[in-house]
Amino acid sequence: MSEPVQKPLPFGFQFLAGAIAGVSEILVMYPLDVVKTRAQLSTGVSTGIVETLKNMVKHEGTASLYRGIAAPIMVEAPKRATKFAANEQYTTLYKKLFGFEKVTQSLSVMTGVSAGITEAFLIVPFELVKVRMQDKANLGRYTGTADAFKKIIAAEGSMALFNGLEATMWRHGVWNGAYFGLIYKVKDILPKSKDASEQRMINFAAGTAGGIVATACNTPFDVVKTRIQSYNGVGIKKYNWTLPSLVTVAKEEGFASLYRGFTPKVLRLGPGGGILLVVFETVSSFIRKNILKEE
């Protein structure tokens, strides 16, 4: 890597930096996530991003752009904190376990996949509630996040909150593996930064590139996850396990349907990936200099 090797932050500070990064990203980019979910649940012709946003504001009010945000906000801090902290912890573990002397791209992919799977176990109930609340078919069904949790458990049982866990593991394992692998590669290619401002630009470029490629890799799994989690126990359950569901969607709706919602998703998670990395590295740097007093 072109930048000097630093010791990992203590776990608590890794968690804090990841939490701040995650909340910052979601507050800026969340409306695109609502549009993405609507597109993924649609089996017909999807409208464009701008038209969807305009129709939502017109027919459902401006607040609809942030429908269901309480669930991801509740989990966003631990989710993003887990993403970065687990990645750092797996890096330390795998370096010892497999004899890596330094961080490589293959190690970055391995740790990213592992961190993504770990993250999936934490977030799946909140993802399910978010999907149910964002679904246009459920307008008026839930008064808020707590009400959604209560009604889902009452109607379907507490284990229903973990519907889509396997698909969530696929989604996050693939995304994180590609994201952290690309971050490593981009940073390795770009010249070493001369100051903090230039380093932030490098981090944004690396995070954005990682977010774009990771989104291209994991969108089919995200589409299937959304379909699985939208099922409310009524009627025939069409989607269950990830790989058979991928085949079903491609067969019935065409391969392109596996990329429903890709545009708003990549517009969120491309720059969003850059925001995540910049904020995480900036907060980490602040902690090193002002709290841990590292040189």
Phi, psi and omega in degrees: 000153183279343183256153185297147180284131178242149174292143177300148173294154171305149187308316182300321179286326173300316181297316181296314181297318178294322180296313180297319179298315183295314180295321178300315182294315186291325180296327181279320195252359191301319181306327178292332178290322177297315179299318179300314181297317178301318181294320182291330180279344180282140175250001179254206180282125182276142175278164180288169183299308184298317180295320179297315180298317180297316180295322179296315180295320183292314188262338185238351180093159182299327181299339181296338179293341179242023180299129178082008185290336182300319180298308178293329177295320178301322184259349187298316180300304178294330180296304182290326176298317178297320180306307184280318181294316179295323178300317178295318181293318177294327177299312179298316181297311185289330176298319178286317186290319185252002174078023176292131178274335179210170179287130177237173179294319179297321177294320179298321178293315180300313182291325178296315179299315181297317178295323180295319179294319177299316180299323184299320181298326182286320194262346191303320178297323181287325176297317181297315179296319179299315179298315180298320182285330179281339182296124180300330180294343183256013179302129180085353182281325183239137178274345180177183184297313180299321179294321179296314177304312183298314184288323179295314179296318181295320185274329189236350182095156185296330181291344178298335179296343180256011172300135180087010180300315181298317179294325178294323177296317176299312183301311186281326176298313180294315183297310183293323178298314179292319183298305182290328176295319179288323176304313179301312185295315182296315179297326180290326182281318184290150179294155180298138181288151180260338180207177185296322180296316179293324178295323177296322178295319178296317179297319179294318179297315181295315181293322178293314178300316178297319180295320180294310182294318180298321179294320177298326181283325190254357183303317178303322178291327179290319178300312181295319179302316181297317179297316181298316185283344179282342181292127186251018177090358180259129179082193182280134178277105187280324183244132181225281180272154191296302187296315175299325179292323175301316180296317181299312180298314181296320182290317186276328187240355182096152183302325182298336180293340176290350178245024173300136179079008184296319184298306177296328180294314182287329176293332176279308191274348171289288175301327178298321176296325176293316178300315180305309185291318180299311182294318180299313182290324179294314178295319179299318179296318178299316180297316181299317186279322190256339181250311180274348177058039176279151178278000000 
